[in-house]
Amino acid sequence: MRKIVIAGNWKMNMTPAQTKKFITELAPMVAGLDKCDIVLCVPFVDIATAIEAAAGTNIKIGAENVHFAESGAYTGEISAAMLSEIGTEYVIVGHSERRQYFGETDTTVNLRTKAALAAGLKVILCLGEVKEERLAGITDEVVAMQTKLDLAGISVEELKNVIIAYEPVWAIGTGLTATPEQADETCGVIRKTIASLYGDEAAEAITIQYGGSMNDQNAAELLSKVNVDGGLIGGASLKTDKFTAIVKAANA
Ligand code: PGA
């Protein structure tokens, strides 16, 4: 039985005060919905407030990125040790917005993933094809290559703390959602790649989320697919009612 994980990615939204209000409102709405893990990945400055507000609830807190060095001259960056010391449980690595706007490559994504795992964080590793790649019919090759590069040098034991988020870049923030069949198929390709790297047992066990305009209307159908083990949700994670509806769909 794979763990279903519904994770919010707040991106650059919410101040600490808004964070406290949001989680205080959300907690009773999702209380007892324990068939999935519930995670909110929030901006760095909101993490401490989020952890405090989520204490004693079933909501876990994550960061949206992490640097790969232990410490040093990296102005503006945050290390894995900094995150874990304040009680951060998860971290998103390799989000397409980081790849697109901040020069992340599979090499840096791999280094960040390793650093996060070494510090005891759970990683939500994002990958997915851009529109041109899907239109060119090379989606399978692209996600297989990203999976291999991003996980290079990571052991089967470490893989237990990795969730993969399949996020077709053309579906992020655009209102365009992959069809449930497309999501299932490509999550399946990623699972097969994991099997080739780590064996069938690891492939069966790993949580693979879909992300890209998942919302309260389409979540149930996407989550009904055998290879889709949850969601990474941007826009719809900023509204307590919409996010709760997705968590409920995962608990149905
Ligand atoms: P979206 O974002 O749900 O707003 O499309 C998803 C993501 O970027 O993780």
Residues whose N, C-alpha, C, O or C-beta is under 5 A from the ligand:
A	BS01	PGA	N9 A171 I172 G173 T174 G211 G212 S213 M214 L232 I233 G234 G235 A236
